[in-house]
Amino acid sequence: MKHLPFISIVTPSFNQGRFLGEALASVQFQNYSNCEHLIIDGMSTDGSIDILRNLTSDGGLANVHWSSERDNGQSEALNKGFRQARGEIIGWLNSDDRYRPGCFESIVQVFENNPEIDIVYGDYLIVDESGRPLQIRREIEFNAFILLYHRVLYIPTTATFFRRRIFEEGNWLDETLQYAMDLDFFIRLSARGYVFKHISAVLADFRLQPNSKTCSSPGRQRLEHEQVIFAAAPVLRRLKSLRAKAGVLSLLRSMASVRRYSEKTLRGYYWEQLCSKGSNLSGM
């Protein structure tokens, strides 16, 4: 690598003190000195503030900077962090997730070798509430059609990194969204011509836990996902009838699913999952 670019990690947090220490530790364990970790807390009441104060007092964890004030949710907190970030490369790490060892090194190498790339995302490991590994999730190369129409977002924010120019050029999360703001953000970045790249490396752990939005509000997440798609897809915007929109979306989703699952099958991802069942994934 020609140099060590400065990396900023933005972590929105609200009453996630149980997991916050692991998120912080996963950044420190990268052994990457040229970075900062910004914790944007929404006035937590579960002891998160004490954790942050204790870890950063007396010069400890000097590269961790935190604030705690009321906000209107995760999207606003993230935008605050993105505006404060000084890094050439910026990552989004939720407070209940964590990075895998070697993540920063892999990301820096990709950005250094591909100056035309704006967004890099990798694979991830799904873990349970206690951090025990459940399944490696391998992802596909970027595909705008699948991004727009698949029933779930296949780009994992916890394993995604952005060049600074994304934010310098005025791209921000829609703060009216609380469940599908990542999908909306990626769709808009794709439409504006920013270049995505997938790398076949397990970069992060995504935690399934009862208080996460994924587990606690699947219905709201699904509705907001559809809201974003109806607003973003030209073919759906032209339709007047809600029944027609739903029917066309169902067809397009089926096509997107076939394309995604076909690529994963051809790449041997499902065979890998089958072979890894019963193995000790925590030794990755």
Summary of the structure (lengths in Angstrom):
residues: 284
radius of gyration: 18.9
end to end distance: 24.4
largest distance: 61.7
contacts: 883
relative contact order: 0.14
helix: 45%
strand: 19%
